[in-house]
Amino acid sequence: MEKQKAAVVTPGSFYIPSGRSSSVERVVEQMIPMVPAGFDTRIFGVREPGRPVVGSIDGVIPVHRLPGGARYASAVIQALSAWRPRVVDVQNRPLLACKIKEALPDSKVVASIHSLTYISPPYMDRESAGRVLQPLDGIVVNSMYLKHEVTARHPALRDKISVNPLGVRLQDFTPRWNPSSEALREAKLRDRGWQGRRIVMYAGRLLPIKGVHHLLAALPELVRAVPDVMVLIVGSPYYQSGRPHPYERYLHDLAEPYLGHVTFIPFVSYPAISYWYHLADVVAVPSAEGEAFGLVNVEAMASAVPVVASDAGGIPEIVENGKSGIVLPLPSLGKQLGAAVIRLLNDEPLRRELGQAGRLRAARSFQWQQTAARWHELMQKLASL
């Protein structure tokens, strides 16, 4: 019996698989190859000059690469119209999902929404978002927080929304606390001249909504309490561009008086980022606004490193306060962040306890195989309708 066809449409921003893309493309790259057998699945993405027009992920899932920019939507619709998939999952571009549904009314079309960004101004107002989402056959979000937010704005969509938390590949991350891992970590620290330093890490884009300024504003407190502290800021404002950003300059200004205690590492591709998690004693996730999920949380947990995070958005669904990390109320983040980090830096048994619990939680609840199995079940259900 011929398999039913399932299309996964990426946002069209980054060529995949590349390692230098947003978390949305990473979800596709990591999840789709793990989907159980049952569909003839193709991924549709953007073309990059000098690269193959048709490729694959892991040599298994075909990737069809189409013209980008203003031509991307029409190219996707043309390709899908020729292939006629039964189900189409459009990643984080709800307007494109709506256009595809109009062009392929017999296909079941889902919008996977990774944040509120593309259903909020300046992209669209609430009324427009409702018109875009209403014709779709399903909406997939990555946290209960995001489901509640979308439902609050569009109550009529409640029954269309499914929650599918994201995941991590445990084998990509070296967990702390076993003798061989600690010996390797010490060797890495010696190579960098950081032996004896206690490491606090931030990983992600350097944007105001990520709250990196809260961590750097706590530097005076951190340095007084933990004189050997080293704060690693791993990331850039943009995924692929090194162009300057005012907020990045502001962060460097905050760090200027403490250059012996701060190191900025530009954007690191996945899975090379695991090197830096392995050095960390604590990972800070000081998100200043509603973070829908935050892959950095599960990556830190996979590395058996405790997280100190705000309670923004879906973070409390991932990091269990007092069990796999410390979760702080967003309004008091600026006042409490430093003290929480210092507490962990000065208490190795607690770091070990929270870190090992985080690794176990990631293994039990946040692996890509689990995300893929839920996605497969949802697509099968839609395909049968």
VENBEL-V797320 format. One record per helix or strand. SS is the DSSP state (a for helix, b for strand). FROM is the first residue (numbers start at 1). LEN is the number of residues. If there is no record, write none. Layout:
# VENBEL-V797320
((SS;FROM;LEN) (SS;FROM;LEN))
This chain:
# VENBEL-V797320
((b;4;6) (a;23;12) (b;39;8) (b;54;4) (b;61;6) (a;69;15) (b;87;5) (a;94;10) (b;108;6) (a;117;3) (a;126;9) (b;138;4) (a;144;10) (a;155;6) (b;161;3) (b;168;1) (a;170;3) (a;179;13) (b;198;6) (a;208;3) (a;212;6) (a;219;7) (b;229;6) (a;246;16) (b;262;4) (a;274;6) (b;282;4) (a;295;8) (b;306;5) (a;315;4) (b;321;1) (b;325;4) (a;330;16) (a;348;18) (b;367;1) (a;368;16))
